């Protein structure tokens, strides 16, 4: 199997287990620790994005090509779909993500944007922006614990997803089974993409020269 295919496979596997943590637990510490472990496994292979928003930021910084971006995003969505299917098999429950009923659209979109900015910027500084002379262990620790904090902060406002693949992949299965969680895809896609894009430009024009 070629190097590029290895990248896509590890992105699919990583996204699968990350979404499994969301679906079977939903607890911030479980989700963050799972991400930390998956980053440690996949950083040297794919950069361990497991998130289309982070892959888009890497693309803006010219760390991956347009075709690689497409491969990453498709792999991440496939992983999320397979994870949702596994949750259904294990628990007989359909796992999907939906916005809380006690907050409004702009509040939800805003927190998904702001906190994805933090998540992406931490990933770029810790590894993706320039992996030379940086530690996989540090990357794993920083981003995993960052996600723990962000889920705790944002869970009651937006559901704390920060990852379009989770929304898209799970909503595909939910739609097949007659659900309507696809209605929240715009919140969980636009917010993270905007946040990650701002993070990429912040890294490039404010931070990169320091490393």
DRENNUMI-821375 format. One line per field, with one value per residue: residue in three letters; residue number from 1; x, y, z of N, C-alpha, C in turn. Coordinates in nm, 2 decimals. Example, Ala and Ser with C-alpha at 12.3 -4.5 7.8 and 13.67 -1.06 7.14 Angstrom:
2
code: (ALA, SER) .
pos: (1, 2) .
n.X: (1.32, 1.28) .
n.Y: (-0.57, -0.22) .
n.Z: (0.78, 0.71) .
ca.X: (1.23, 1.37) .
ca.Y: (-0.45, -0.11) .
ca.Z: (0.78, 0.71) .
c.X: (1.32, 1.29) .
c.Y: (-0.33, 0.00) .
c.Z: (0.78, 0.79) .
This chain:
211
code: (UNK, UNK, UNK, UNK, UNK, UNK, UNK, UNK, UNK, UNK, UNK, UNK, UNK, UNK, UNK, UNK, UNK, UNK, UNK, UNK, UNK, UNK, UNK, UNK, UNK, UNK, UNK, UNK, UNK, UNK, UNK, UNK, UNK, UNK, UNK, UNK, UNK, UNK, UNK, UNK, UNK, UNK, UNK, UNK, UNK, UNK, UNK, UNK, UNK, UNK, UNK, UNK, UNK, UNK, UNK, UNK, UNK, UNK, UNK, UNK, UNK, UNK, UNK, UNK, UNK, UNK, UNK, UNK, UNK, UNK, UNK, UNK, UNK, UNK, UNK, UNK, UNK, UNK, UNK, UNK, UNK, UNK, UNK, UNK, UNK, UNK, UNK, UNK, UNK, UNK, UNK, UNK, UNK, UNK, UNK, UNK, UNK, UNK, UNK, UNK, UNK, UNK, UNK, UNK, UNK, UNK, UNK, UNK, UNK, UNK, UNK, UNK, UNK, UNK, UNK, UNK, UNK, UNK, UNK, UNK, UNK, UNK, UNK, UNK, UNK, UNK, UNK, UNK, UNK, UNK, UNK, UNK, UNK, UNK, UNK, UNK, UNK, UNK, UNK, UNK, UNK, UNK, UNK, UNK, UNK, UNK, UNK, UNK, UNK, UNK, UNK, UNK, UNK, UNK, UNK, UNK, UNK, UNK, UNK, UNK, UNK, UNK, UNK, UNK, UNK, UNK, UNK, UNK, UNK, UNK, UNK, UNK, UNK, UNK, UNK, UNK, UNK, UNK, UNK, UNK, UNK, UNK, UNK, UNK, UNK, UNK, UNK, UNK, UNK, UNK, UNK, UNK, UNK, UNK, UNK, UNK, UNK, UNK, UNK, UNK, UNK, UNK, UNK, UNK, UNK, UNK, UNK, UNK, UNK, UNK, UNK) .
pos: (1, 2, 3, 4, 5, 6, 7, 8, 9, 10, 11, 12, 13, 14, 15, 16, 17, 18, 19, 20, 21, 22, 23, 24, 25, 26, 27, 28, 29, 30, 31, 32, 33, 34, 35, 36, 37, 38, 39, 40, 41, 42, 43, 44, 45, 46, 47, 48, 49, 50, 51, 52, 53, 54, 55, 56, 57, 58, 59, 60, 61, 62, 63, 64, 65, 66, 67, 68, 69, 70, 71, 72, 73, 74, 75, 76, 77, 78, 79, 80, 81, 82, 83, 84, 85, 86, 87, 88, 89, 90, 91, 92, 93, 94, 95, 96, 97, 98, 99, 100, 101, 102, 103, 104, 105, 106, 107, 108, 109, 110, 111, 112, 113, 114, 115, 116, 117, 118, 119, 120, 121, 122, 123, 124, 125, 126, 127, 128, 129, 130, 131, 132, 133, 134, 135, 136, 137, 138, 139, 140, 141, 142, 143, 144, 145, 146, 147, 148, 149, 150, 151, 152, 153, 154, 155, 156, 157, 158, 159, 160, 161, 162, 163, 164, 165, 166, 167, 168, 169, 170, 171, 172, 173, 174, 175, 176, 177, 178, 179, 180, 181, 182, 183, 184, 185, 186, 187, 188, 189, 190, 191, 192, 193, 194, 195, 196, 197, 198, 199, 200, 201, 202, 203, 204, 205, 206, 207, 208, 209, 210, 211) .
n.X: (0.09, 0.06, 0.22, 0.04, -0.21, -0.18, -0.19, -0.46, -0.59, -0.52, -0.63, -0.90, -0.92, -0.85, -1.05, -1.27, -1.24, -1.23, -1.49, -1.63, -1.57, -1.71, -1.97, -2.02, -1.95, -1.94, -1.83, -1.61, -1.34, -1.30, -1.32, -1.12, -0.89, -0.90, -0.85, -0.59, -0.45, -0.49, -0.37, -0.10, -0.06, -0.10, 0.04, 0.29, 0.23, 0.00, -0.02, -0.22, -0.49, -0.78, -1.01, -1.19, -1.18, -0.93, -0.77, -0.83, -0.71, -0.44, -0.42, -0.44, -0.20, -0.04, 0.05, -0.06, -0.18, -0.44, -0.57, -0.50, -0.63, -0.90, -0.89, -0.83, -1.06, -1.28, -1.20, -1.22, -1.49, -1.60, -1.49, -1.63, -1.89, -1.88, -1.82, -2.06, -2.23, -2.12, -2.18, -2.45, -2.48, -2.37, -2.51, -2.77, -2.87, -2.92, -2.66, -2.62, -2.55, -2.68, -2.79, -2.82, -3.13, -3.17, -3.02, -2.94, -2.91, -2.69, -2.54, -2.46, -2.32, -2.13, -1.98, -1.88, -1.72, -1.53, -1.41, -1.31, -1.12, -0.93, -0.86, -0.76, -0.55, -0.38, -0.31, -0.17, 0.05, 0.17, 0.24, 0.15, 0.19, 0.47, 0.65, 0.92, 1.17, 0.99, 0.79, 0.61, 0.48, 0.43, 0.26, 0.04, -0.03, -0.09, -0.30, -0.49, -0.56, -0.64, -0.88, -1.03, -1.07, -1.21, -1.44, -1.57, -1.61, -1.78, -2.00, -2.26, -2.35, -2.32, -2.30, -2.05, -1.88, -1.70, -1.60, -1.65, -1.67, -1.78, -2.04, -2.14, -2.08, -2.22, -2.48, -2.55, -2.60, -2.81, -3.00, -3.05, -3.19, -3.41, -3.40, -3.34, -3.11, -2.94, -3.01, -2.86, -2.61, -2.50, -2.43, -2.23, -2.05, -1.99, -1.91, -1.68, -1.51, -1.47, -1.35, -1.11, -0.99, -0.93, -0.76, -0.54, -0.45, -0.38, -0.17, 0.01, 0.07, 0.12, 0.24, 0.41, 0.67, 0.81, 0.88) .
n.Y: (-0.12, 0.22, 0.53, 0.75, 0.62, 0.50, 0.72, 0.80, 0.58, 0.58, 0.81, 0.75, 0.54, 0.67, 0.87, 0.71, 0.59, 0.81, 0.92, 0.71, 0.73, 0.97, 0.88, 0.65, 0.74, 1.04, 1.19, 1.45, 1.40, 1.13, 1.16, 1.35, 1.21, 0.99, 1.11, 1.20, 0.96, 0.86, 1.05, 1.01, 0.77, 0.82, 1.05, 1.05, 0.94, 1.05, 1.30, 1.31, 1.44, 1.39, 1.54, 1.74, 2.02, 2.08, 1.97, 2.13, 2.37, 2.28, 2.25, 2.52, 2.62, 2.49, 2.24, 2.00, 1.87, 1.97, 1.73, 1.55, 1.67, 1.63, 1.35, 1.31, 1.43, 1.27, 1.02, 1.07, 1.13, 0.88, 0.72, 0.83, 0.76, 0.48, 0.45, 0.54, 0.35, 0.13, 0.20, 0.19, -0.09, -0.19, -0.07, -0.05, 0.20, 0.50, 0.70, 1.05, 1.39, 1.69, 2.02, 2.19, 2.27, 2.49, 2.70, 2.95, 2.97, 3.14, 3.16, 2.90, 2.86, 3.05, 2.96, 2.72, 2.81, 2.98, 2.80, 2.59, 2.73, 2.76, 2.49, 2.41, 2.59, 2.51, 2.26, 2.32, 2.47, 2.28, 2.07, 2.03, 2.26, 2.29, 2.02, 1.96, 1.89, 1.87, 1.72, 1.42, 1.32, 1.55, 1.69, 1.51, 1.52, 1.80, 1.86, 1.67, 1.73, 1.99, 1.95, 1.82, 2.04, 2.22, 2.08, 2.07, 2.34, 2.41, 2.23, 2.27, 2.47, 2.44, 2.17, 2.09, 1.99, 2.06, 1.95, 1.88, 1.62, 1.45, 1.54, 1.51, 1.24, 1.09, 1.19, 1.09, 0.82, 0.84, 0.98, 0.78, 0.60, 0.75, 0.98, 1.33, 1.48, 1.59, 1.85, 2.01, 2.02, 2.24, 2.42, 2.27, 2.25, 2.50, 2.67, 2.53, 2.53, 2.80, 2.88, 2.72, 2.82, 3.08, 3.03, 2.91, 3.13, 3.30, 3.15, 3.15, 3.43, 3.54, 3.37, 3.18, 3.26, 3.26, 3.01) .
n.Z: (0.00, -0.09, 0.03, 0.04, 0.05, 0.30, 0.46, 0.43, 0.52, 0.80, 0.87, 0.85, 1.03, 1.27, 1.28, 1.31, 1.57, 1.73, 1.69, 1.79, 2.06, 2.11, 2.06, 2.23, 2.48, 2.53, 2.71, 2.82, 2.90, 2.82, 2.55, 2.48, 2.58, 2.42, 2.16, 2.21, 2.23, 1.97, 1.81, 1.89, 1.77, 1.50, 1.40, 1.27, 1.03, 0.90, 1.00, 1.17, 1.17, 1.17, 1.13, 0.92, 0.93, 1.04, 0.85, 0.63, 0.73, 0.72, 0.45, 0.36, 0.46, 0.29, 0.35, 0.27, -0.04, -0.29, -0.38, -0.18, 0.04, -0.03, -0.02, 0.26, 0.38, 0.28, 0.39, 0.66, 0.70, 0.62, 0.82, 1.04, 0.97, 0.98, 1.25, 1.37, 1.28, 1.41, 1.68, 1.67, 1.63, 1.87, 2.08, 2.00, 1.96, 1.78, 1.70, 1.67, 1.60, 1.74, 1.78, 2.09, 2.25, 2.40, 2.32, 2.07, 1.71, 1.62, 1.85, 1.88, 1.64, 1.67, 1.90, 1.80, 1.60, 1.74, 1.93, 1.77, 1.64, 1.85, 1.89, 1.64, 1.61, 1.82, 1.73, 1.50, 1.59, 1.77, 1.60, 1.32, 1.16, 1.14, 1.16, 1.21, 1.44, 1.65, 1.90, 1.89, 2.12, 2.26, 2.09, 2.09, 2.36, 2.40, 2.21, 2.27, 2.54, 2.51, 2.37, 2.56, 2.74, 2.57, 2.50, 2.75, 2.79, 2.57, 2.55, 2.65, 2.50, 2.22, 2.18, 2.13, 1.91, 1.69, 1.45, 1.13, 1.00, 1.19, 1.22, 0.96, 0.89, 1.08, 1.05, 0.80, 0.84, 1.02, 0.86, 0.67, 0.83, 0.88, 1.03, 1.11, 1.16, 0.98, 0.95, 1.11, 1.01, 0.88, 1.09, 1.22, 1.03, 0.89, 1.10, 1.23, 1.00, 0.93, 1.18, 1.18, 0.94, 1.01, 1.21, 1.07, 0.92, 1.12, 1.24, 1.03, 0.98, 1.23, 1.41, 1.30, 1.23, 1.47, 1.51) .
ca.X: (0.00, 0.14, 0.22, -0.08, -0.32, -0.16, -0.25, -0.61, -0.64, -0.50, -0.73, -1.03, -0.92, -0.85, -1.18, -1.36, -1.23, -1.27, -1.64, -1.68, -1.56, -1.83, -2.10, -2.04, -1.93, -1.99, -1.76, -1.50, -1.21, -1.28, -1.30, -0.99, -0.78, -0.90, -0.78, -0.45, -0.39, -0.49, -0.26, 0.03, -0.05, -0.11, 0.10, 0.40, 0.17, -0.09, -0.04, -0.33, -0.59, -0.91, -1.10, -1.18, -1.14, -0.78, -0.71, -0.84, -0.60, -0.32, -0.42, -0.42, -0.06, 0.03, 0.11, -0.12, -0.23, -0.59, -0.62, -0.48, -0.73, -1.02, -0.88, -0.84, -1.20, -1.36, -1.16, -1.27, -1.64, -1.62, -1.46, -1.74, -2.01, -1.86, -1.83, -2.20, -2.29, -2.08, -2.25, -2.59, -2.47, -2.33, -2.60, -2.90, -2.91, -2.86, -2.58, -2.61, -2.52, -2.77, -2.76, -2.90, -3.26, -3.17, -2.93, -2.98, -2.82, -2.57, -2.46, -2.40, -2.22, -2.02, -1.89, -1.81, -1.61, -1.42, -1.33, -1.24, -1.00, -0.83, -0.82, -0.68, -0.42, -0.30, -0.26, -0.07, 0.17, 0.23, 0.29, 0.12, 0.26, 0.61, 0.68, 1.06, 1.22, 0.88, 0.76, 0.48, 0.42, 0.38, 0.15, -0.06, -0.07, -0.15, -0.43, -0.59, -0.61, -0.71, -1.01, -1.10, -1.12, -1.31, -1.57, -1.63, -1.66, -1.88, -2.10, -2.40, -2.39, -2.34, -2.28, -1.91, -1.84, -1.57, -1.55, -1.76, -1.69, -1.87, -2.18, -2.18, -2.08, -2.33, -2.61, -2.58, -2.67, -2.94, -3.09, -3.09, -3.28, -3.53, -3.38, -3.33, -3.00, -2.87, -3.04, -2.76, -2.48, -2.45, -2.37, -2.11, -1.95, -1.94, -1.84, -1.54, -1.42, -1.43, -1.25, -0.99, -0.93, -0.88, -0.64, -0.44, -0.39, -0.32, -0.05, 0.10, 0.11, 0.15, 0.31, 0.50, 0.81, 0.86, 0.93) .
ca.Y: (0.00, 0.34, 0.62, 0.83, 0.54, 0.48, 0.84, 0.80, 0.47, 0.62, 0.92, 0.68, 0.47, 0.77, 0.93, 0.60, 0.57, 0.94, 0.93, 0.60, 0.79, 1.06, 0.81, 0.56, 0.81, 1.17, 1.26, 1.53, 1.34, 1.02, 1.21, 1.41, 1.11, 0.91, 1.18, 1.20, 0.83, 0.85, 1.14, 0.95, 0.66, 0.85, 1.17, 1.03, 0.88, 1.14, 1.43, 1.29, 1.54, 1.33, 1.65, 1.82, 2.16, 2.09, 1.94, 2.26, 2.46, 2.23, 2.28, 2.66, 2.64, 2.41, 2.11, 1.90, 1.91, 1.96, 1.59, 1.50, 1.73, 1.55, 1.21, 1.32, 1.46, 1.15, 0.92, 1.11, 1.11, 0.73, 0.67, 0.87, 0.68, 0.34, 0.45, 0.55, 0.22, 0.04, 0.24, 0.13, -0.24, -0.23, -0.02, -0.04, 0.34, 0.58, 0.82, 1.16, 1.51, 1.79, 2.14, 2.20, 2.34, 2.61, 2.81, 2.99, 2.93, 3.22, 3.12, 2.77, 2.88, 3.13, 2.88, 2.62, 2.89, 3.02, 2.69, 2.52, 2.82, 2.72, 2.35, 2.41, 2.66, 2.43, 2.15, 2.38, 2.51, 2.17, 1.98, 2.03, 2.38, 2.26, 1.91, 1.94, 1.91, 1.87, 1.59, 1.36, 1.31, 1.69, 1.71, 1.43, 1.58, 1.93, 1.87, 1.59, 1.80, 2.10, 1.91, 1.81, 2.17, 2.28, 2.01, 2.12, 2.48, 2.43, 2.13, 2.31, 2.58, 2.39, 2.02, 2.08, 1.89, 2.11, 1.86, 1.85, 1.48, 1.38, 1.57, 1.46, 1.10, 1.04, 1.22, 1.00, 0.70, 0.89, 1.00, 0.65, 0.54, 0.83, 1.10, 1.47, 1.55, 1.67, 2.00, 2.08, 2.01, 2.38, 2.47, 2.19, 2.26, 2.63, 2.72, 2.48, 2.56, 2.94, 2.89, 2.67, 2.90, 3.20, 2.98, 2.90, 3.26, 3.35, 3.08, 3.20, 3.57, 3.59, 3.28, 3.09, 3.31, 3.23, 2.87) .
ca.Z: (0.00, -0.10, 0.14, 0.04, 0.10, 0.44, 0.52, 0.43, 0.61, 0.94, 0.90, 0.86, 1.16, 1.38, 1.29, 1.36, 1.71, 1.79, 1.69, 1.88, 2.19, 2.12, 2.06, 2.34, 2.61, 2.53, 2.82, 2.77, 2.93, 2.74, 2.41, 2.47, 2.59, 2.29, 2.06, 2.24, 2.19, 1.82, 1.76, 1.91, 1.68, 1.36, 1.37, 1.18, 0.91, 0.82, 1.07, 1.27, 1.17, 1.21, 1.13, 0.80, 0.96, 1.06, 0.72, 0.55, 0.77, 0.67, 0.31, 0.35, 0.48, 0.18, 0.40, 0.19, -0.17, -0.30, -0.39, -0.04, 0.12, -0.06, 0.04, 0.40, 0.42, 0.26, 0.48, 0.79, 0.69, 0.62, 0.96, 1.13, 0.94, 1.03, 1.39, 1.40, 1.25, 1.52, 1.80, 1.65, 1.65, 2.00, 2.18, 1.94, 1.96, 1.67, 1.74, 1.58, 1.68, 1.72, 1.86, 2.21, 2.22, 2.48, 2.27, 1.93, 1.59, 1.62, 1.97, 1.85, 1.53, 1.73, 1.98, 1.72, 1.53, 1.83, 1.99, 1.66, 1.62, 1.95, 1.87, 1.52, 1.63, 1.90, 1.65, 1.40, 1.67, 1.83, 1.51, 1.18, 1.10, 1.12, 1.25, 1.23, 1.57, 1.74, 1.96, 1.88, 2.25, 2.30, 2.00, 2.14, 2.49, 2.39, 2.14, 2.35, 2.66, 2.46, 2.33, 2.69, 2.79, 2.48, 2.51, 2.88, 2.77, 2.47, 2.54, 2.68, 2.40, 2.08, 2.17, 2.13, 1.81, 1.63, 1.35, 1.03, 0.97, 1.29, 1.19, 0.83, 0.89, 1.17, 0.99, 0.68, 0.89, 1.08, 0.75, 0.61, 0.93, 0.89, 1.11, 1.05, 1.22, 0.88, 0.95, 1.19, 0.94, 0.85, 1.21, 1.26, 0.92, 0.86, 1.22, 1.23, 0.88, 0.95, 1.29, 1.13, 0.84, 1.08, 1.28, 0.97, 0.88, 1.24, 1.25, 0.92, 0.98, 1.36, 1.50, 1.23, 1.23, 1.60, 1.52) .
c.X: (0.09, 0.12, 0.09, -0.20, -0.30, -0.22, -0.40, -0.66, -0.63, -0.60, -0.87, -1.03, -0.93, -0.99, -1.28, -1.36, -1.26, -1.42, -1.70, -1.67, -1.68, -1.96, -2.12, -2.02, -1.99, -1.92, -1.63, -1.36, -1.19, -1.25, -1.16, -0.87, -0.78, -0.82, -0.63, -0.38, -0.38, -0.39, -0.13, 0.05, -0.03, -0.03, 0.21, 0.35, 0.10, -0.09, -0.15, -0.43, -0.72, -1.02, -1.09, -1.14, -0.99, -0.72, -0.72, -0.73, -0.47, -0.30, -0.38, -0.27, 0.03, 0.11, 0.05, -0.17, -0.38, -0.64, -0.60, -0.59, -0.86, -1.01, -0.89, -0.99, -1.29, -1.33, -1.22, -1.42, -1.67, -1.60, -1.58, -1.86, -2.00, -1.87, -1.98, -2.27, -2.25, -2.16, -2.39, -2.58, -2.45, -2.45, -2.75, -2.96, -2.85, -2.79, -2.58, -2.59, -2.63, -2.75, -2.86, -3.02, -3.26, -3.08, -2.97, -2.87, -2.69, -2.48, -2.39, -2.29, -2.10, -1.92, -1.82, -1.70, -1.50, -1.34, -1.26, -1.11, -0.89, -0.78, -0.73, -0.54, -0.33, -0.23, -0.15, 0.06, 0.24, 0.29, 0.27, 0.18, 0.40, 0.66, 0.83, 1.10, 1.11, 0.85, 0.62, 0.40, 0.36, 0.26, 0.02, -0.12, -0.15, -0.29, -0.53, -0.65, -0.68, -0.86, -1.09, -1.16, -1.23, -1.44, -1.64, -1.68, -1.78, -2.00, -2.24, -2.44, -2.41, -2.33, -2.13, -1.86, -1.70, -1.52, -1.66, -1.78, -1.78, -2.01, -2.22, -2.19, -2.20, -2.47, -2.65, -2.65, -2.80, -3.04, -3.14, -3.20, -3.40, -3.52, -3.35, -3.21, -2.92, -2.90, -2.94, -2.62, -2.42, -2.38, -2.23, -2.01, -1.90, -1.86, -1.70, -1.45, -1.38, -1.32, -1.12, -0.91, -0.86, -0.75, -0.52, -0.37, -0.32, -0.18, 0.05, 0.16, 0.15, 0.25, 0.43, 0.65, 0.88, 0.92, 1.02) .
c.Y: (0.12, 0.43, 0.70, 0.75, 0.51, 0.60, 0.84, 0.69, 0.51, 0.73, 0.85, 0.61, 0.56, 0.83, 0.83, 0.60, 0.70, 0.95, 0.82, 0.66, 0.89, 0.98, 0.72, 0.63, 0.95, 1.26, 1.33, 1.46, 1.21, 1.06, 1.26, 1.30, 1.02, 0.98, 1.19, 1.07, 0.81, 0.93, 1.07, 0.84, 0.71, 0.98, 1.16, 0.98, 0.99, 1.28, 1.42, 1.41, 1.50, 1.44, 1.73, 1.96, 2.18, 2.06, 2.06, 2.36, 2.41, 2.26, 2.43, 2.69, 2.56, 2.29, 1.99, 1.95, 1.91, 1.82, 1.52, 1.55, 1.65, 1.41, 1.21, 1.33, 1.34, 1.04, 0.95, 1.09, 0.96, 0.68, 0.71, 0.79, 0.54, 0.34, 0.46, 0.42, 0.12, 0.07, 0.18, -0.02, -0.27, -0.19, -0.02, 0.10, 0.41, 0.70, 0.93, 1.28, 1.62, 1.90, 2.14, 2.30, 2.47, 2.72, 2.83, 2.96, 3.01, 3.20, 2.99, 2.78, 2.96, 3.05, 2.77, 2.69, 2.92, 2.91, 2.60, 2.60, 2.78, 2.58, 2.34, 2.48, 2.58, 2.32, 2.20, 2.41, 2.38, 2.07, 2.01, 2.15, 2.35, 2.14, 1.89, 1.98, 1.93, 1.73, 1.54, 1.35, 1.45, 1.72, 1.64, 1.48, 1.71, 1.93, 1.78, 1.67, 1.93, 2.07, 1.88, 1.94, 2.23, 2.21, 2.06, 2.26, 2.49, 2.34, 2.18, 2.42, 2.52, 2.23, 1.99, 1.97, 1.94, 2.03, 1.82, 1.70, 1.41, 1.41, 1.51, 1.31, 1.04, 1.07, 1.14, 0.88, 0.73, 0.91, 0.87, 0.58, 0.63, 0.95, 1.22, 1.55, 1.62, 1.82, 2.08, 2.08, 2.15, 2.44, 2.40, 2.19, 2.40, 2.69, 2.67, 2.52, 2.71, 2.95, 2.83, 2.75, 3.02, 3.15, 2.96, 3.03, 3.32, 3.28, 3.14, 3.34, 3.62, 3.50, 3.21, 3.14, 3.28, 3.09, 2.84) .
c.Z: (0.00, 0.02, 0.15, 0.09, 0.25, 0.52, 0.53, 0.52, 0.76, 0.97, 0.92, 1.00, 1.28, 1.40, 1.35, 1.51, 1.79, 1.80, 1.78, 2.03, 2.22, 2.14, 2.18, 2.48, 2.61, 2.64, 2.77, 2.79, 2.84, 2.59, 2.39, 2.48, 2.47, 2.18, 2.09, 2.20, 2.04, 1.76, 1.77, 1.81, 1.53, 1.31, 1.26, 1.04, 0.83, 0.88, 1.17, 1.28, 1.22, 1.21, 1.00, 0.82, 0.97, 0.93, 0.63, 0.60, 0.72, 0.52, 0.28, 0.37, 0.39, 0.24, 0.33, 0.06, -0.18, -0.31, -0.25, 0.05, 0.10, 0.00, 0.19, 0.44, 0.40, 0.36, 0.62, 0.80, 0.69, 0.76, 1.05, 1.10, 0.99, 1.18, 1.44, 1.38, 1.36, 1.65, 1.79, 1.68, 1.80, 2.10, 2.13, 1.94, 1.84, 1.72, 1.63, 1.67, 1.64, 1.82, 1.98, 2.18, 2.30, 2.44, 2.12, 1.83, 1.60, 1.74, 1.94, 1.74, 1.58, 1.81, 1.91, 1.64, 1.63, 1.89, 1.89, 1.63, 1.72, 1.92, 1.75, 1.55, 1.72, 1.82, 1.55, 1.48, 1.72, 1.73, 1.36, 1.10, 1.06, 1.21, 1.28, 1.38, 1.68, 1.79, 1.94, 2.01, 2.29, 2.22, 2.06, 2.27, 2.48, 2.33, 2.22, 2.47, 2.62, 2.43, 2.46, 2.74, 2.70, 2.49, 2.64, 2.86, 2.68, 2.47, 2.56, 2.58, 2.26, 2.07, 2.16, 2.04, 1.74, 1.52, 1.25, 1.00, 1.07, 1.26, 1.06, 0.83, 0.97, 1.11, 0.87, 0.73, 0.95, 0.97, 0.69, 0.70, 0.95, 0.98, 1.04, 1.11, 1.11, 0.88, 1.03, 1.13, 0.92, 0.97, 1.24, 1.14, 0.90, 0.98, 1.23, 1.12, 0.89, 1.06, 1.25, 1.03, 0.91, 1.16, 1.19, 0.94, 1.01, 1.26, 1.15, 0.94, 1.12, 1.43, 1.42, 1.24, 1.36, 1.61, 1.40) .
